[in-house]
């Protein structure tokens, strides 16, 4: 059940650098990279709120669920 973080798309739309975004959200550039590269295991709601505030977007603009290969094929959940 992978959740993909689409920060890079929103940053590109706004022509905002990772450094500027990190500073405005209150994260380190390294932590933004962890989110962008899909290595984050969790994100706090307060961080998600700050990201949405800075980017003027909704959480769904930043997070997307992508079905893994083989998931959902004949499985009952």
PQR file with spaces between the fields and no chain letter, atoms N, CA, C, O and H, PARSE charges and radii, in Angstrom:
ATOM       1  N    UNK     1       0.830   -1.181    0.000 -0.4000 1.5000
ATOM       2  CA   UNK     1       0.000    0.000    0.000 -0.0000 2.0000
ATOM       3  C    UNK     1       0.874    1.245    0.000  0.5500 1.7000
ATOM       4  O    UNK     1       0.964    1.923    1.024 -0.5500 1.4000
ATOM       5  N    UNK     2       1.501    1.556   -1.079 -0.4000 1.5000
ATOM       6  CA   UNK     2       2.389    2.713   -1.097 -0.0000 2.0000
ATOM       7  C    UNK     2       1.624    4.033   -1.221  0.5500 1.7000
ATOM       8  O    UNK     2       0.704    4.176   -2.027 -0.5500 1.4000
ATOM       9  H    UNK     2       1.428    1.006   -1.910  0.4000 1.0000
ATOM      10  N    UNK     3       2.034    4.965   -0.409 -0.4000 1.5000
ATOM      11  CA   UNK     3       1.547    6.336   -0.495 -0.0000 2.0000
ATOM      12  C    UNK     3       2.670    7.149   -1.129  0.5500 1.7000
ATOM      13  O    UNK     3       3.795    7.151   -0.630 -0.5500 1.4000
ATOM      14  H    UNK     3       2.782    4.849    0.245  0.4000 1.0000
ATOM      15  N    UNK     4       2.371    7.829   -2.212 -0.4000 1.5000
ATOM      16  CA   UNK     4       3.361    8.625   -2.929 -0.0000 2.0000
ATOM      17  C    UNK     4       3.186   10.082   -2.514  0.5500 1.7000
ATOM      18  O    UNK     4       2.071   10.602   -2.512 -0.5500 1.4000
ATOM      19  H    UNK     4       1.456    7.827   -2.617  0.4000 1.0000
ATOM      20  N    UNK     5       4.285   10.734   -2.165 -0.4000 1.5000
ATOM      21  CA   UNK     5       4.271   12.146   -1.786 -0.0000 2.0000
ATOM      22  C    UNK     5       4.628   12.963   -3.022  0.5500 1.7000
ATOM      23  O    UNK     5       5.677   12.753   -3.631 -0.5500 1.4000
ATOM      24  H    UNK     5       5.191   10.312   -2.166  0.4000 1.0000
ATOM      25  N    UNK     6       3.763   13.883   -3.385 -0.4000 1.5000
ATOM      26  CA   UNK     6       3.902   14.663   -4.620 -0.0000 2.0000
ATOM      27  C    UNK     6       4.359   16.104   -4.360  0.5500 1.7000
ATOM      28  O    UNK     6       3.897   17.032   -5.023 -0.5500 1.4000
ATOM      29  H    UNK     6       2.911   14.054   -2.891  0.4000 1.0000
ATOM      30  N    UNK     7       5.252   16.285   -3.410 -0.4000 1.5000
ATOM      31  CA   UNK     7       5.741   17.627   -3.099 -0.0000 2.0000
ATOM      32  C    UNK     7       6.416   18.241   -4.321  0.5500 1.7000
ATOM      33  O    UNK     7       6.238   19.426   -4.602 -0.5500 1.4000
ATOM      34  H    UNK     7       5.627   15.531   -2.871  0.4000 1.0000
ATOM      35  N    UNK     8       7.188   17.437   -5.044 -0.4000 1.5000
ATOM      36  CA   UNK     8       7.938   17.958   -6.186 -0.0000 2.0000
ATOM      37  C    UNK     8       7.018   18.579   -7.234  0.5500 1.7000
ATOM      38  O    UNK     8       7.376   19.587   -7.843 -0.5500 1.4000
ATOM      39  H    UNK     8       7.333   16.475   -4.816  0.4000 1.0000
ATOM      40  N    UNK     9       5.845   17.997   -7.451 -0.4000 1.5000
ATOM      41  CA   UNK     9       4.888   18.527   -8.426 -0.0000 2.0000
ATOM      42  C    UNK     9       4.404   19.902   -7.980  0.5500 1.7000
ATOM      43  O    UNK     9       4.362   20.842   -8.774 -0.5500 1.4000
ATOM      44  H    UNK     9       5.555   17.178   -6.956  0.4000 1.0000
ATOM      45  N    UNK    10       4.040   20.011   -6.709 -0.4000 1.5000
ATOM      46  CA   UNK    10       3.525   21.278   -6.194 -0.0000 2.0000
ATOM      47  C    UNK    10       4.622   22.346   -6.149  0.5500 1.7000
ATOM      48  O    UNK    10       4.355   23.519   -6.409 -0.5500 1.4000
ATOM      49  H    UNK    10       4.074   19.248   -6.065  0.4000 1.0000
ATOM      50  N    UNK    11       5.849   21.945   -5.821 -0.4000 1.5000
ATOM      51  CA   UNK    11       6.955   22.907   -5.828 -0.0000 2.0000
ATOM      52  C    UNK    11       7.209   23.425   -7.241  0.5500 1.7000
ATOM      53  O    UNK    11       7.437   24.619   -7.437 -0.5500 1.4000
ATOM      54  H    UNK    11       6.066   20.992   -5.610  0.4000 1.0000
ATOM      55  N    UNK    12       7.169   22.535   -8.215 -0.4000 1.5000
ATOM      56  CA   UNK    12       7.402   22.941   -9.612 -0.0000 2.0000
ATOM      57  C    UNK    12       6.319   23.894  -10.084  0.5500 1.7000
ATOM      58  O    UNK    12       6.618   24.862  -10.783 -0.5500 1.4000
ATOM      59  H    UNK    12       6.984   21.565   -8.056  0.4000 1.0000
ATOM      60  N    UNK    13       5.070   23.644   -9.720 -0.4000 1.5000
ATOM      61  CA   UNK    13       3.972   24.534  -10.116 -0.0000 2.0000
ATOM      62  C    UNK    13       4.199   25.951   -9.609  0.5500 1.7000
ATOM      63  O    UNK    13       3.825   26.927  -10.260 -0.5500 1.4000
ATOM      64  H    UNK    13       4.827   22.858   -9.152  0.4000 1.0000
ATOM      65  N    UNK    14       4.815   26.046   -8.440 -0.4000 1.5000
ATOM      66  CA   UNK    14       5.011   27.354   -7.808 -0.0000 2.0000
ATOM      67  C    UNK    14       6.411   27.919   -8.016  0.5500 1.7000
ATOM      68  O    UNK    14       6.737   29.007   -7.539 -0.5500 1.4000
ATOM      69  H    UNK    14       5.118   25.254   -7.912  0.4000 1.0000
ATOM      70  N    UNK    15       7.237   27.154   -8.742 -0.4000 1.5000
ATOM      71  CA   UNK    15       8.634   27.549   -8.963 -0.0000 2.0000
ATOM      72  C    UNK    15       9.322   27.879   -7.635  0.5500 1.7000
ATOM      73  O    UNK    15      10.017   28.886   -7.504 -0.5500 1.4000
ATOM      74  H    UNK    15       6.972   26.270   -9.129  0.4000 1.0000
ATOM      75  N    UNK    16       9.100   26.990   -6.652 -0.4000 1.5000
ATOM      76  CA   UNK    16       9.667   27.165   -5.319 -0.0000 2.0000
ATOM      77  C    UNK    16      10.776   26.141   -5.112  0.5500 1.7000
ATOM      78  O    UNK    16      10.621   24.974   -5.473 -0.5500 1.4000
ATOM      79  H    UNK    16       8.535   26.172   -6.759  0.4000 1.0000
ATOM      80  N    UNK    17      11.873   26.566   -4.543 -0.4000 1.5000
ATOM      81  CA   UNK    17      12.988   25.650   -4.289 -0.0000 2.0000
ATOM      82  C    UNK    17      12.723   24.825   -3.030  0.5500 1.7000
ATOM      83  O    UNK    17      11.918   25.200   -2.178 -0.5500 1.4000
ATOM      84  H    UNK    17      11.998   27.514   -4.250  0.4000 1.0000
ATOM      85  N    UNK    18      13.410   23.711   -2.938 -0.4000 1.5000
ATOM      86  CA   UNK    18      13.307   22.862   -1.753 -0.0000 2.0000
ATOM      87  C    UNK    18      13.767   23.633   -0.524  0.5500 1.7000
ATOM      88  O    UNK    18      13.163   23.525    0.543 -0.5500 1.4000
ATOM      89  H    UNK    18      14.064   23.406   -3.630  0.4000 1.0000
ATOM      90  N    UNK    19      14.822   24.403   -0.670 -0.4000 1.5000
ATOM      91  CA   UNK    19      15.334   25.181    0.458 -0.0000 2.0000
ATOM      92  C    UNK    19      14.329   26.190    0.978  0.5500 1.7000
ATOM      93  O    UNK    19      14.127   26.306    2.187 -0.5500 1.4000
ATOM      94  H    UNK    19      15.313   24.491   -1.537  0.4000 1.0000
ATOM      95  N    UNK    20      13.695   26.926    0.065 -0.4000 1.5000
ATOM      96  CA   UNK    20      12.683   27.909    0.469 -0.0000 2.0000
ATOM      97  C    UNK    20      11.502   27.205    1.128  0.5500 1.7000
ATOM      98  O    UNK    20      11.007   27.643    2.167 -0.5500 1.4000
ATOM      99  H    UNK    20      13.859   26.832   -0.917  0.4000 1.0000
ATOM     100  N    UNK    21      11.051   26.103    0.510 -0.4000 1.5000
ATOM     101  CA   UNK    21       9.932   25.331    1.058 -0.0000 2.0000
ATOM     102  C    UNK    21      10.264   24.831    2.456  0.5500 1.7000
ATOM     103  O    UNK    21       9.464   24.983    3.379 -0.5500 1.4000
ATOM     104  H    UNK    21      11.453   25.747   -0.334  0.4000 1.0000
ATOM     105  N    UNK    22      11.433   24.238    2.614 -0.4000 1.5000
ATOM     106  CA   UNK    22      11.848   23.698    3.914 -0.0000 2.0000
ATOM     107  C    UNK    22      11.847   24.786    4.975  0.5500 1.7000
ATOM     108  O    UNK    22      11.357   24.578    6.085 -0.5500 1.4000
ATOM     109  H    UNK    22      12.083   24.114    1.864  0.4000 1.0000
ATOM     110  N    UNK    23      12.392   25.937    4.636 -0.4000 1.5000
ATOM     111  CA   UNK    23      12.465   27.037    5.590 -0.0000 2.0000
ATOM     112  C    UNK    23      11.069   27.517    5.985  0.5500 1.7000
ATOM     113  O    UNK    23      10.799   27.743    7.164 -0.5500 1.4000
ATOM     114  H    UNK    23      12.791   26.106    3.735  0.4000 1.0000
ATOM     115  N    UNK    24      10.192   27.670    5.010 -0.4000 1.5000
ATOM     116  CA   UNK    24       8.844   28.182    5.283 -0.0000 2.0000
ATOM     117  C    UNK    24       7.991   27.187    6.056  0.5500 1.7000
ATOM     118  O    UNK    24       7.129   27.585    6.840 -0.5500 1.4000
ATOM     119  H    UNK    24      10.411   27.487    4.052  0.4000 1.0000
ATOM     120  N    UNK    25       8.228   25.888    5.840 -0.4000 1.5000
ATOM     121  CA   UNK    25       7.466   24.852    6.547 -0.0000 2.0000
ATOM     122  C    UNK    25       8.056   24.592    7.932  0.5500 1.7000
ATOM     123  O    UNK    25       7.336   24.213    8.856 -0.5500 1.4000
ATOM     124  H    UNK    25       8.929   25.565    5.203  0.4000 1.0000
ATOM     125  N    UNK    26       9.360   24.797    8.072 -0.4000 1.5000
ATOM     126  CA   UNK    26      10.020   24.516    9.347 -0.0000 2.0000
ATOM     127  C    UNK    26      10.660   23.147    9.393  0.5500 1.7000
ATOM     128  O    UNK    26      10.792   22.548   10.460 -0.5500 1.4000
ATOM     129  H    UNK    26       9.944   25.106    7.321  0.4000 1.0000
ATOM     130  N    UNK    27      11.061   22.649    8.222 -0.4000 1.5000
ATOM     131  CA   UNK    27      11.750   21.365    8.108 -0.0000 2.0000
ATOM     132  C    UNK    27      13.169   21.595    7.621  0.5500 1.7000
ATOM     133  O    UNK    27      13.488   22.666    7.105 -0.5500 1.4000
ATOM     134  H    UNK    27      10.953   23.136    7.355  0.4000 1.0000
ATOM     135  N    UNK    28      14.014   20.601    7.784 -0.4000 1.5000
ATOM     136  CA   UNK    28      15.336   20.673    7.172 -0.0000 2.0000
ATOM     137  C    UNK    28      15.204   20.229    5.715  0.5500 1.7000
ATOM     138  O    UNK    28      14.308   19.449    5.392 -0.5500 1.4000
ATOM     139  H    UNK    28      13.755   19.731    8.203  0.4000 1.0000
ATOM     140  N    UNK    29      16.074   20.711    4.836 -0.4000 1.5000
ATOM     141  CA   UNK    29      16.045   20.221    3.452 -0.0000 2.0000
ATOM     142  C    UNK    29      16.197   18.699    3.378  0.5500 1.7000
ATOM     143  O    UNK    29      15.630   18.060    2.491 -0.5500 1.4000
ATOM     144  H    UNK    29      16.802   21.345    5.098  0.4000 1.0000
ATOM     145  N    UNK    30      16.958   18.123    4.303 -0.4000 1.5000
ATOM     146  CA   UNK    30      17.130   16.659    4.326 -0.0000 2.0000
ATOM     147  C    UNK    30      15.802   15.957    4.606  0.5500 1.7000
ATOM     148  O    UNK    30      15.509   14.926    4.000 -0.5500 1.4000
ATOM     149  H    UNK    30      17.419   18.642    5.024  0.4000 1.0000
ATOM     150  N    UNK    31      14.999   16.503    5.515 -0.4000 1.5000
ATOM     151  CA   UNK    31      13.703   15.893    5.805 -0.0000 2.0000
ATOM     152  C    UNK    31      12.728   16.061    4.646  0.5500 1.7000
ATOM     153  O    UNK    31      11.900   15.183    4.403 -0.5500 1.4000
ATOM     154  H    UNK    31      15.236   17.341    6.007  0.4000 1.0000
ATOM     155  N    UNK    32      12.815   17.173    3.930 -0.4000 1.5000
ATOM     156  CA   UNK    32      11.995   17.341    2.730 -0.0000 2.0000
ATOM     157  C    UNK    32      12.394   16.292    1.698  0.5500 1.7000
ATOM     158  O    UNK    32      11.534   15.719    1.029 -0.5500 1.4000
ATOM     159  H    UNK    32      13.488   17.886    4.127  0.4000 1.0000
ATOM     160  N    UNK    33      13.688   16.042    1.566 -0.4000 1.5000
ATOM     161  CA   UNK    33      14.168   15.017    0.628 -0.0000 2.0000
ATOM     162  C    UNK    33      13.640   13.637    1.004  0.5500 1.7000
ATOM     163  O    UNK    33      13.286   12.853    0.123 -0.5500 1.4000
ATOM     164  H    UNK    33      14.386   16.508    2.109  0.4000 1.0000
ATOM     165  N    UNK    34      13.583   13.330    2.295 -0.4000 1.5000
ATOM     166  CA   UNK    34      13.043   12.047    2.756 -0.0000 2.0000
ATOM     167  C    UNK    34      11.581   11.914    2.321  0.5500 1.7000
ATOM     168  O    UNK    34      11.162   10.853    1.859 -0.5500 1.4000
ATOM     169  H    UNK    34      13.872   13.966    3.010  0.4000 1.0000
ATOM     170  N    UNK    35      10.822   12.977    2.470 -0.4000 1.5000
ATOM     171  CA   UNK    35       9.419   12.959    2.034 -0.0000 2.0000
ATOM     172  C    UNK    35       9.323   12.817    0.517  0.5500 1.7000
ATOM     173  O    UNK    35       8.551   11.999    0.016 -0.5500 1.4000
ATOM     174  H    UNK    35      11.162   13.838    2.845  0.4000 1.0000
ATOM     175  N    UNK    36      10.097   13.604   -0.204 -0.4000 1.5000
ATOM     176  CA   UNK    36      10.038   13.588   -1.671 -0.0000 2.0000
ATOM     177  C    UNK    36      10.440   12.245   -2.254  0.5500 1.7000
ATOM     178  O    UNK    36       9.874   11.808   -3.256 -0.5500 1.4000
ATOM     179  H    UNK    36      10.724   14.268    0.203  0.4000 1.0000
ATOM     180  N    UNK    37      11.410   11.588   -1.639 -0.4000 1.5000
ATOM     181  CA   UNK    37      11.944   10.339   -2.183 -0.0000 2.0000
ATOM     182  C    UNK    37      11.202    9.097   -1.704  0.5500 1.7000
ATOM     183  O    UNK    37      11.604    7.976   -2.015 -0.5500 1.4000
ATOM     184  H    UNK    37      11.870   11.942   -0.826  0.4000 1.0000
ATOM     185  N    UNK    38      10.132    9.287   -0.957 -0.4000 1.5000
ATOM     186  CA   UNK    38       9.316    8.154   -0.537 -0.0000 2.0000
ATOM     187  C    UNK    38       9.911    7.319    0.578  0.5500 1.7000
ATOM     188  O    UNK    38       9.521    6.164    0.754 -0.5500 1.4000
ATOM     189  H    UNK    38       9.805   10.197   -0.704  0.4000 1.0000
ATOM     190  N    UNK    39      10.838    7.868    1.328 -0.4000 1.5000
ATOM     191  CA   UNK    39      11.459    7.106    2.412 -0.0000 2.0000
ATOM     192  C    UNK    39      10.816    7.383    3.763  0.5500 1.7000
ATOM     193  O    UNK    39      11.184    6.760    4.759 -0.5500 1.4000
ATOM     194  H    UNK    39      11.155    8.806    1.185  0.4000 1.0000
ATOM     195  N    UNK    40       9.859    8.312    3.813 -0.4000 1.5000
ATOM     196  CA   UNK    40       9.200    8.637    5.081 -0.0000 2.0000
ATOM     197  C    UNK    40       8.233    7.525    5.462  0.5500 1.7000
ATOM     198  O    UNK    40       7.532    6.982    4.607 -0.5500 1.4000
ATOM     199  H    UNK    40       9.560    8.818    3.004  0.4000 1.0000
ATOM     200  N    UNK    41       8.197    7.194    6.728 -0.4000 1.5000
ATOM     201  CA   UNK    41       7.268    6.185    7.232 -0.0000 2.0000
ATOM     202  C    UNK    41       5.990    6.829    7.752  0.5500 1.7000
ATOM     203  O    UNK    41       4.961    6.164    7.873 -0.5500 1.4000
ATOM     204  H    UNK    41       8.766    7.635    7.423  0.4000 1.0000
ATOM     205  N    UNK    42       6.052    8.128    8.061 -0.4000 1.5000
ATOM     206  CA   UNK    42       4.902    8.839    8.606 -0.0000 2.0000
ATOM     207  C    UNK    42       5.101   10.333    8.398  0.5500 1.7000
ATOM     208  O    UNK    42       6.211   10.799    8.143 -0.5500 1.4000
ATOM     209  H    UNK    42       6.887    8.669    7.962  0.4000 1.0000
ATOM     210  N    UNK    43       4.014   11.067    8.511 -0.4000 1.5000
ATOM     211  CA   UNK    43       4.090   12.528    8.506 -0.0000 2.0000
ATOM     212  C    UNK    43       3.078   13.027    9.532  0.5500 1.7000
ATOM     213  O    UNK    43       1.938   12.564    9.568 -0.5500 1.4000
ATOM     214  H    UNK    43       3.112   10.689    8.718  0.4000 1.0000
ATOM     215  N    UNK    44       3.497   13.957   10.349 -0.4000 1.5000
ATOM     216  CA   UNK    44       2.604   14.519   11.362 -0.0000 2.0000
ATOM     217  C    UNK    44       1.569   15.406   10.686  0.5500 1.7000
ATOM     218  O    UNK    44       1.848   16.056    9.678 -0.5500 1.4000
ATOM     219  H    UNK    44       4.423   14.333   10.320  0.4000 1.0000
ATOM     220  N    UNK    45       0.375   15.420   11.255 -0.4000 1.5000
ATOM     221  CA   UNK    45      -0.671   16.291   10.712 -0.0000 2.0000
ATOM     222  C    UNK    45      -0.237   17.752   10.759  0.5500 1.7000
ATOM     223  O    UNK    45      -0.567   18.523    9.858 -0.5500 1.4000
ATOM     224  H    UNK    45       0.148   14.892   12.074  0.4000 1.0000
ATOM     225  N    UNK    46       0.497   18.141   11.799 -0.4000 1.5000
ATOM     226  CA   UNK    46       0.946   19.534   11.892 -0.0000 2.0000
ATOM     227  C    UNK    46       1.913   19.865   10.752  0.5500 1.7000
ATOM     228  O    UNK    46       1.906   20.986   10.243 -0.5500 1.4000
ATOM     229  H    UNK    46       0.765   17.515   12.531  0.4000 1.0000
ATOM     230  N    UNK    47       2.743   18.899   10.348 -0.4000 1.5000
ATOM     231  CA   UNK    47       3.647   19.102    9.222 -0.0000 2.0000
ATOM     232  C    UNK    47       2.869   19.150    7.923  0.5500 1.7000
ATOM     233  O    UNK    47       3.137   19.997    7.071 -0.5500 1.4000
ATOM     234  H    UNK    47       2.748   17.988   10.761  0.4000 1.0000
ATOM     235  N    UNK    48       1.911   18.256    7.762 -0.4000 1.5000
ATOM     236  CA   UNK    48       1.069   18.256    6.568 -0.0000 2.0000
ATOM     237  C    UNK    48       0.296   19.566    6.466  0.5500 1.7000
ATOM     238  O    UNK    48       0.160   20.127    5.379 -0.5500 1.4000
ATOM     239  H    UNK    48       1.693   17.568    8.454  0.4000 1.0000
ATOM     240  N    UNK    49      -0.208   20.050    7.588 -0.4000 1.5000
ATOM     241  CA   UNK    49      -0.917   21.332    7.605 -0.0000 2.0000
ATOM     242  C    UNK    49       0.003   22.470    7.161  0.5500 1.7000
ATOM     243  O    UNK    49      -0.394   23.319    6.363 -0.5500 1.4000
ATOM     244  H    UNK    49      -0.098   19.595    8.471  0.4000 1.0000
ATOM     245  N    UNK    50       1.227   22.481    7.679 -0.4000 1.5000
ATOM     246  CA   UNK    50       2.178   23.535    7.310 -0.0000 2.0000
ATOM     247  C    UNK    50       2.525   23.464    5.826  0.5500 1.7000
ATOM     248  O    UNK    50       2.637   24.495    5.163 -0.5500 1.4000
ATOM     249  H    UNK    50       1.549   21.791    8.327  0.4000 1.0000
ATOM     250  N    UNK    51       2.696   22.247    5.303 -0.4000 1.5000
ATOM     251  CA   UNK    51       3.003   22.098    3.875 -0.0000 2.0000
ATOM     252  C    UNK    51       1.846   22.614    3.026  0.5500 1.7000
ATOM     253  O    UNK    51       2.063   23.292    2.021 -0.5500 1.4000
ATOM     254  H    UNK    51       2.605   21.409    5.841  0.4000 1.0000
ATOM     255  N    UNK    52       0.622   22.295    3.426 -0.4000 1.5000
ATOM     256  CA   UNK    52      -0.552   22.763    2.679 -0.0000 2.0000
ATOM     257  C    UNK    52      -0.684   24.280    2.768  0.5500 1.7000
ATOM     258  O    UNK    52      -1.049   24.930    1.788 -0.5500 1.4000
ATOM     259  H    UNK    52       0.445   21.745    4.242  0.4000 1.0000
ATOM     260  N    UNK    53      -0.391   24.843    3.931 -0.4000 1.5000
ATOM     261  CA   UNK    53      -0.467   26.296    4.097 -0.0000 2.0000
ATOM     262  C    UNK    53       0.543   26.997    3.187  0.5500 1.7000
ATOM     263  O    UNK    53       0.202   27.960    2.501 -0.5500 1.4000
ATOM     264  H    UNK    53      -0.095   24.315    4.727  0.4000 1.0000
ATOM     265  N    UNK    54       1.783   26.510    3.185 -0.4000 1.5000
ATOM     266  CA   UNK    54       2.839   27.120    2.378 -0.0000 2.0000
ATOM     267  C    UNK    54       2.538   26.982    0.890  0.5500 1.7000
ATOM     268  O    UNK    54       2.775   27.912    0.119 -0.5500 1.4000
ATOM     269  H    UNK    54       2.060   25.727    3.742  0.4000 1.0000
ATOM     270  N    UNK    55       2.017   25.826    0.483 -0.4000 1.5000
ATOM     271  CA   UNK    55       1.764   25.574   -0.942 -0.0000 2.0000
ATOM     272  C    UNK    55       0.347   25.953   -1.368  0.5500 1.7000
ATOM     273  O    UNK    55       0.005   25.860   -2.547 -0.5500 1.4000
ATOM     274  H    UNK    55       1.825   25.071    1.109  0.4000 1.0000
ATOM     275  N    UNK    56      -0.481   26.381   -0.405 -0.4000 1.5000
ATOM     276  CA   UNK    56      -1.872   26.747   -0.691 -0.0000 2.0000
ATOM     277  C    UNK    56      -2.564   25.620   -1.457  0.5500 1.7000
ATOM     278  O    UNK    56      -3.090   25.817   -2.553 -0.5500 1.4000
ATOM     279  H    UNK    56      -0.203   26.457    0.553  0.4000 1.0000
ATOM     280  N    UNK    57      -2.548   24.426   -0.844 -0.4000 1.5000
ATOM     281  CA   UNK    57      -3.133   23.255   -1.491 -0.0000 2.0000
ATOM     282  C    UNK    57      -3.830   22.388   -0.458  0.5500 1.7000
ATOM     283  O    UNK    57      -3.815   22.695    0.734 -0.5500 1.4000
ATOM     284  H    UNK    57      -2.121   24.266    0.046  0.4000 1.0000
ATOM     285  N    UNK    58      -4.434   21.317   -0.913 -0.4000 1.5000
ATOM     286  CA   UNK    58      -5.107   20.357   -0.052 -0.0000 2.0000
ATOM     287  C    UNK    58      -4.199   19.143    0.163  0.5500 1.7000
ATOM     288  O    UNK    58      -3.324   18.882   -0.662 -0.5500 1.4000
ATOM     289  H    UNK    58      -4.446   21.068   -1.881  0.4000 1.0000
ATOM     290  N    UNK    59      -4.394   18.388    1.268 -0.4000 1.5000
ATOM     291  CA   UNK    59      -3.580   17.192    1.496 -0.0000 2.0000
ATOM     292  C    UNK    59      -3.593   16.230    0.314  0.5500 1.7000
ATOM     293  O    UNK    59      -2.576   15.603    0.016 -0.5500 1.4000
ATOM     294  H    UNK    59      -5.105   18.600    1.938  0.4000 1.0000
ATOM     295  N    UNK    60      -4.718   16.107   -0.354 -0.4000 1.5000
ATOM     296  CA   UNK    60      -4.815   15.224   -1.512 -0.0000 2.0000
ATOM     297  C    UNK    60      -3.965   15.657   -2.687  0.5500 1.7000
ATOM     298  O    UNK    60      -3.686   14.857   -3.580 -0.5500 1.4000
ATOM     299  H    UNK    60      -5.544   16.616   -0.113  0.4000 1.0000
ATOM     300  N    UNK    61      -3.547   16.923   -2.697 -0.4000 1.5000
ATOM     301  CA   UNK    61      -2.638   17.392   -3.738 -0.0000 2.0000
ATOM     302  C    UNK    61      -1.220   16.909   -3.477  0.5500 1.7000
ATOM     303  O    UNK    61      -0.402   16.850   -4.394 -0.5500 1.4000
ATOM     304  H    UNK    61      -3.774   17.573   -1.971  0.4000 1.0000
ATOM     305  N    UNK    62      -0.927   16.563   -2.225 -0.4000 1.5000
ATOM     306  CA   UNK    62       0.426   16.152   -1.835 -0.0000 2.0000
ATOM     307  C    UNK    62       0.582   14.644   -1.670  0.5500 1.7000
ATOM     308  O    UNK    62       1.686   14.116   -1.801 -0.5500 1.4000
ATOM     309  H    UNK    62      -1.592   16.611   -1.480  0.4000 1.0000
ATOM     310  N    UNK    63      -0.514   13.950   -1.384 -0.4000 1.5000
ATOM     311  CA   UNK    63      -0.452   12.521   -1.100 -0.0000 2.0000
ATOM     312  C    UNK    63      -1.327   11.752   -2.076  0.5500 1.7000
ATOM     313  O    UNK    63      -2.450   12.159   -2.377 -0.5500 1.4000
ATOM     314  H    UNK    63      -1.411   14.379   -1.278  0.4000 1.0000
ATOM     315  N    UNK    64      -0.807   10.648   -2.561 -0.4000 1.5000
ATOM     316  CA   UNK    64      -1.565    9.801   -3.484 -0.0000 2.0000
ATOM     317  C    UNK    64      -1.296    8.343   -3.154  0.5500 1.7000
ATOM     318  O    UNK    64      -0.147    7.945   -2.958 -0.5500 1.4000
ATOM     319  H    UNK    64       0.105   10.317   -2.316  0.4000 1.0000
ATOM     320  N    UNK    65      -2.363    7.542   -3.094 -0.4000 1.5000
ATOM     321  CA   UNK    65      -2.229    6.111   -2.896 -0.0000 2.0000
ATOM     322  C    UNK    65      -2.114    5.456   -4.263  0.5500 1.7000
ATOM     323  O    UNK    65      -2.925    5.714   -5.153 -0.5500 1.4000
ATOM     324  H    UNK    65      -3.296    7.866   -3.253  0.4000 1.0000
ATOM     325  N    UNK    66      -1.106    4.608   -4.426 -0.4000 1.5000
ATOM     326  CA   UNK    66      -0.890    3.899   -5.687 -0.0000 2.0000
ATOM     327  C    UNK    66      -0.887    2.407   -5.392  0.5500 1.7000
ATOM     328  O    UNK    66      -0.119    1.930   -4.556 -0.5500 1.4000
ATOM     329  H    UNK    66      -0.448    4.398   -3.703  0.4000 1.0000
ATOM     330  N    UNK    67      -1.740    1.686   -6.077 -0.4000 1.5000
ATOM     331  CA   UNK    67      -1.839    0.245   -5.861 -0.0000 2.0000
ATOM     332  C    UNK    67      -0.570   -0.444   -6.351  0.5500 1.7000
ATOM     333  O    UNK    67      -0.072   -0.156   -7.439 -0.5500 1.4000
ATOM     334  H    UNK    67      -2.364    2.073   -6.756  0.4000 1.0000
ATOM     335  N    UNK    68      -0.054   -1.360   -5.527 -0.4000 1.5000
ATOM     336  CA   UNK    68       1.123   -2.130   -5.904 -0.0000 2.0000
ATOM     337  C    UNK    68       0.736   -3.231   -6.875  0.5500 1.7000
ATOM     338  O    UNK    68      -0.408   -3.687   -6.887 -0.5500 1.4000
ATOM     339  H    UNK    68      -0.458   -1.594   -4.643  0.4000 1.0000
ATOM     340  N    UNK    69       1.683   -3.650   -7.678 -0.4000 1.5000
ATOM     341  CA   UNK    69       1.455   -4.778   -8.586 -0.0000 2.0000
ATOM     342  C    UNK    69       1.015   -5.982   -7.780  0.5500 1.7000
ATOM     343  O    UNK    69       1.599   -6.289   -6.742 -0.5500 1.4000
ATOM     344  H    UNK    69       2.612   -3.280   -7.668  0.4000 1.0000
ATOM     345  N    UNK    70      -0.018   -6.666   -8.257 -0.4000 1.5000
ATOM     346  CA   UNK    70      -0.472   -7.876   -7.598 -0.0000 2.0000
ATOM     347  C    UNK    70      -1.489   -7.638   -6.503  0.5500 1.7000
ATOM     348  O    UNK    70      -2.157   -8.582   -6.080 -0.5500 1.4000
ATOM     349  H    UNK    70      -0.493   -6.417   -9.101  0.4000 1.0000
ATOM     350  N    UNK    71      -1.632   -6.416   -6.029 -0.4000 1.5000
ATOM     351  CA   UNK    71      -2.627   -6.122   -5.003 -0.0000 2.0000
ATOM     352  C    UNK    71      -4.007   -6.092   -5.615  0.5500 1.7000
ATOM     353  O    UNK    71      -4.179   -5.669   -6.758 -0.5500 1.4000
ATOM     354  H    UNK    71      -1.089   -5.649   -6.373  0.4000 1.0000
ATOM     355  N    UNK    72      -4.979   -6.535   -4.866 -0.4000 1.5000
ATOM     356  CA   UNK    72      -6.353   -6.420   -5.292 -0.0000 2.0000
ATOM     357  C    UNK    72      -6.795   -7.482   -6.272  0.5500 1.7000
ATOM     358  O    UNK    72      -7.957   -7.473   -6.680 -0.5500 1.4000
ATOM     359  H    UNK    72      -4.839   -6.879   -3.938  0.4000 1.0000
ATOM     360  N    UNK    73      -5.932   -8.396   -6.670 -0.4000 1.5000
ATOM     361  CA   UNK    73      -6.298   -9.430   -7.617 -0.0000 2.0000
ATOM     362  C    UNK    73      -6.862  -10.637   -6.882  0.5500 1.7000
ATOM     363  O    UNK    73      -6.122  -11.505   -6.421 -0.5500 1.4000
ATOM     364  H    UNK    73      -4.989   -8.404   -6.339  0.4000 1.0000
ATOM     365  N    UNK    74      -8.188  -10.675   -6.784 -0.4000 1.5000
ATOM     366  CA   UNK    74      -8.847  -11.802   -6.153 -0.0000 2.0000
ATOM     367  C    UNK    74      -8.743  -11.835   -4.643  0.5500 1.7000
ATOM     368  O    UNK    74      -9.076  -12.847   -4.025 -0.5500 1.4000
ATOM     369  H    UNK    74      -8.789   -9.969   -7.159  0.4000 1.0000
ATOM     370  N    UNK    75      -8.292  -10.761   -4.040 -0.4000 1.5000
ATOM     371  CA   UNK    75      -8.159  -10.732   -2.586 -0.0000 2.0000
ATOM     372  C    UNK    75      -9.419  -10.145   -1.981  0.5500 1.7000
ATOM     373  O    UNK    75      -9.958   -9.162   -2.489 -0.5500 1.4000
ATOM     374  H    UNK    75      -8.021   -9.939   -4.541  0.4000 1.0000
ATOM     375  N    UNK    76      -9.890  -10.744   -0.893 -0.4000 1.5000
ATOM     376  CA   UNK    76     -10.978  -10.175   -0.125 -0.0000 2.0000
ATOM     377  C    UNK    76     -10.387   -9.494    1.091  0.5500 1.7000
ATOM     378  O    UNK    76      -9.584  -10.087    1.811 -0.5500 1.4000
ATOM     379  H    UNK    76      -9.452  -11.542   -0.480  0.4000 1.0000
ATOM     380  N    UNK    77     -10.770   -8.285    1.318 -0.4000 1.5000
ATOM     381  CA   UNK    77     -10.245   -7.535    2.471 -0.0000 2.0000
ATOM     382  C    UNK    77     -11.348   -7.236    3.429  0.5500 1.7000
ATOM     383  O    UNK    77     -11.114   -6.612    4.464 -0.5500 1.4000
ATOM     384  H    UNK    77     -11.423   -7.804    0.733  0.4000 1.0000
